[in-house]
Structure formats: structure tokens, C-alpha cells
């Protein structure tokens, strides 16, 4: 026990000494040295290598079906199938965050055959930004547990998704991926 006390006392002394030295050093003025200007030859400009394109490891269709659909569906379904428990509200908040993130991811090309073309178009970027923004609004609405705002957000989600699909992929909403479509009110009737 005395040995531990001796070590602790040594540590306190060392810490106090360090603090005093740091304080003393910070109060001293450091002399400056005046230097003569040096002439430097102009640098040659060389071409910089192109930055690597950031690419998602999956197609944007996979992001839409696996992440955005799974996040958006519970949000717009909440208008007629209201969350009741804290667990349901937490899950809805998690989905809202996923929707916001999913919208941001849609600006980054993935491995799909149309991904580079889509992400290079101004209209695609606008839809992706709108989805990200509605996701942020969903987070706020869910945290407030405001069903009216959640319903409004749900309507916006539908408008954004349908508008983007009309502009960019009207034939197959999911491209057949995972073989599922969004639920309808009839799917949730008990």
C-alpha cells in the first residue's frame, strides 16, 4: 500500500512540475528572426492525375429497392397504420434517417448499367436532393411524433418517387429486384 502511495505522490509531483514548466514557458516571449526575401523560380505546372470516381458497391436500383423502399414504405404507411409503441416510433425514426441517407447516396454512381448516365443528369440530382430533404423532414416529423406532418411527408415521398420513376425508369419500378413492390393500404388491413 505504501508503495502505491509513493508512486501516486511521485505522479502528482511530476504532473505539478509539468504544469509549472508549461506555464512558465508560455509566458516567455520567443525571439523572432527577420529573414531576407528569397526569390523563388516559378513552378512548372504539371497535370494532376484525375481523382478516382467514388462508386457504390451496388447499383442505384439496389439502393432504391433495398434501402429507399424499405425506408419510405413505413413512413407513408404510418398515415393509416399509426405507430403506437416507443419501439415502433424508434423504428420509424430509423427509417426516416435511412431515407435521408438513401437520397444522398443516389447522387453517387453505383455498378448499374445506367448509374453513370443517371447521376450525370441535373434532373436526377434534383430528385435525389428532394428525397434527401424529405428524409430530413421525416426525421423531424417522427421525432415530434406529429402524424399530420408524417402524412404530409408520406405524400411527398410518393410524389418524389413517382416523379423520378416517370423521368428515369417508368417501365419497371423495381427492375424486378427482390420481386417486391411497395405495400398498399389493403395489404395492411387486419
C-alpha positions as CSV (number, residue, x, y, z in Angstrom):
1,X,0.0,0.0,0.0
2,X,2.9,2.4,0.9
3,X,4.5,1.6,-2.5
4,X,1.3,2.6,-4.3
5,X,1.0,5.8,-2.3
6,X,4.6,6.6,-3.0
7,X,4.0,6.1,-6.8
8,X,0.9,8.3,-6.7
9,X,2.8,11.1,-4.8
10,X,5.5,10.9,-7.5
11,X,2.9,11.2,-10.2
12,X,1.4,14.2,-8.5
13,X,4.8,15.9,-8.2
14,X,5.6,15.1,-11.8
15,X,2.2,16.5,-13.0
16,X,2.6,19.6,-11.0
17,X,6.1,20.2,-12.3
18,X,5.0,19.7,-15.8
19,X,2.2,22.2,-15.3
20,X,4.6,24.8,-13.8
21,X,7.0,24.4,-16.7
22,X,4.3,24.7,-19.3
23,X,3.0,27.8,-17.7
24,X,6.5,29.4,-17.4
25,X,7.3,28.6,-21.0
26,X,4.1,30.0,-22.3
27,X,4.7,33.4,-20.6
28,X,8.2,33.8,-22.2
29,X,8.4,35.7,-25.4
30,X,10.0,33.8,-28.2
31,X,12.5,35.8,-30.2
32,X,11.8,36.3,-33.9
33,X,14.3,36.2,-36.7
34,X,14.0,38.6,-39.6
35,X,14.7,36.9,-42.9
36,X,15.7,38.4,-46.2
37,X,13.2,37.8,-49.0
38,X,14.2,34.9,-51.2
39,X,13.4,34.8,-54.9
40,X,11.9,31.6,-56.0
41,X,11.8,30.3,-59.6
42,X,8.2,29.8,-60.9
43,X,7.0,26.3,-60.6
44,X,6.2,24.3,-63.6
45,X,2.5,23.3,-63.8
46,X,2.1,19.6,-64.3
47,X,-1.1,17.8,-65.0
48,X,-2.6,16.3,-61.8
49,X,-4.0,12.8,-62.1
50,X,-7.7,12.7,-62.3
51,X,-9.4,11.9,-59.0
52,X,-10.8,8.5,-58.7
53,X,-14.6,8.4,-59.0
54,X,-16.3,7.3,-55.9
55,X,-18.6,4.4,-56.7
56,X,-21.1,2.5,-54.6
57,X,-20.5,-1.3,-54.5
58,X,-24.1,-1.9,-55.7
59,X,-26.3,-0.5,-58.4
60,X,-28.6,2.5,-57.7
61,X,-31.5,0.3,-58.4
62,X,-30.4,-1.9,-55.5
63,X,-30.1,1.2,-53.3
64,X,-33.6,2.2,-54.2
65,X,-35.2,-1.2,-53.7
66,X,-33.2,-2.5,-50.7
67,X,-32.8,0.8,-48.8
68,X,-35.2,3.5,-50.0
69,X,-38.3,1.4,-50.5
70,X,-37.7,-0.3,-47.2
71,X,-37.3,3.1,-45.5
72,X,-40.1,5.0,-47.4
73,X,-42.8,2.4,-47.1
74,X,-43.3,2.5,-43.3
75,X,-43.2,6.3,-43.4
76,X,-46.1,6.7,-45.8
77,X,-47.9,3.7,-44.3
78,X,-47.8,5.5,-40.9
79,X,-50.6,7.8,-42.2
80,X,-53.1,4.9,-41.9
81,X,-51.2,2.5,-39.7
82,X,-50.0,4.8,-36.8
83,X,-47.1,3.8,-34.6
84,X,-48.2,3.1,-31.1
85,X,-45.3,1.9,-29.0
86,X,-41.9,3.6,-28.4
87,X,-40.3,0.7,-30.3
88,X,-42.5,1.5,-33.4
89,X,-41.6,5.2,-33.1
90,X,-37.9,4.4,-32.9
91,X,-38.1,2.1,-35.9
92,X,-39.9,4.8,-37.8
93,X,-37.2,7.3,-36.9
94,X,-34.5,4.9,-38.1
95,X,-36.4,4.5,-41.4
96,X,-36.5,8.3,-41.8
97,X,-32.8,8.5,-41.3
98,X,-32.3,5.8,-43.9
99,X,-34.5,7.7,-46.3
100,X,-32.4,10.8,-45.9
101,X,-29.2,8.8,-46.3
102,X,-30.6,6.9,-49.3
103,X,-31.4,10.2,-51.1
104,X,-27.8,11.3,-50.6
105,X,-26.5,8.0,-51.9
106,X,-28.5,8.4,-55.1
107,X,-26.0,11.1,-56.2
108,X,-23.2,8.6,-56.3
109,X,-23.0,6.2,-59.2
110,X,-23.0,2.5,-58.4
111,X,-22.5,-0.6,-60.5
112,X,-25.7,-0.5,-62.6
113,X,-25.7,0.0,-66.3
114,X,-27.5,3.3,-66.1
115,X,-25.9,4.7,-63.0
116,X,-23.3,6.9,-64.6
117,X,-25.8,8.4,-67.0
118,X,-28.4,9.0,-64.3
119,X,-26.0,10.6,-61.8
120,X,-24.7,12.9,-64.5
121,X,-28.1,14.4,-65.2
122,X,-29.3,17.6,-63.4
123,X,-32.8,16.2,-63.1
124,X,-31.6,13.1,-61.3
125,X,-29.6,15.2,-58.9
126,X,-32.7,17.3,-58.1
127,X,-34.8,14.2,-57.4
128,X,-32.1,12.8,-55.2
129,X,-31.8,16.1,-53.3
130,X,-35.5,16.2,-52.8
131,X,-35.6,12.7,-51.5
132,X,-32.7,13.5,-49.1
133,X,-34.6,16.6,-47.9
134,X,-37.9,14.8,-47.4
135,X,-36.0,12.3,-45.4
136,X,-34.7,15.1,-43.2
137,X,-38.3,16.4,-42.8
138,X,-39.4,12.9,-41.9
139,X,-36.8,12.7,-39.1
140,X,-38.2,16.0,-37.7
141,X,-41.8,14.8,-38.0
142,X,-41.2,11.5,-36.4
143,X,-39.1,12.9,-33.5
144,X,-42.1,15.3,-32.9
145,X,-44.5,12.3,-33.2
146,X,-46.6,14.5,-35.5
147,X,-48.8,12.2,-37.5
148,X,-50.1,15.1,-39.7
149,X,-46.6,16.0,-40.7
150,X,-45.7,12.4,-41.2
151,X,-48.7,12.1,-43.5
152,X,-47.6,15.1,-45.5
153,X,-44.0,13.7,-45.7
154,X,-45.5,10.4,-46.9
155,X,-47.4,12.2,-49.7
156,X,-44.1,14.0,-50.7
157,X,-42.2,10.7,-50.7
158,X,-44.8,9.3,-53.2
159,X,-44.6,12.4,-55.4
160,X,-40.8,12.3,-55.5
161,X,-40.5,8.6,-56.2
162,X,-43.2,8.6,-58.8
163,X,-41.8,11.7,-60.5
164,X,-38.3,10.3,-60.6
165,X,-39.6,7.0,-62.0
166,X,-41.6,8.8,-64.7
167,X,-38.4,10.7,-65.7
168,X,-35.9,7.9,-65.4
169,X,-37.3,4.4,-65.2
170,X,-41.0,4.2,-66.0
171,X,-41.1,0.6,-67.2
172,X,-40.1,-1.4,-64.1
173,X,-40.3,0.4,-60.8
174,X,-38.0,-2.1,-59.0
175,X,-36.4,-3.6,-62.1
176,X,-37.5,-6.9,-60.8
177,X,-35.0,-6.8,-57.9
178,X,-36.2,-8.7,-54.8
179,X,-39.5,-9.3,-56.6
180,X,-41.5,-6.9,-54.4
181,X,-43.4,-3.7,-54.7
182,X,-44.5,-1.2,-52.0
183,X,-47.4,-2.2,-49.9
184,X,-50.9,-0.7,-50.3
185,X,-53.5,0.1,-47.6
186,X,-55.2,-3.2,-48.4
187,X,-52.0,-5.1,-47.5
188,X,-52.2,-3.7,-44.0
189,X,-55.9,-4.3,-43.3
190,X,-56.4,-6.6,-40.4
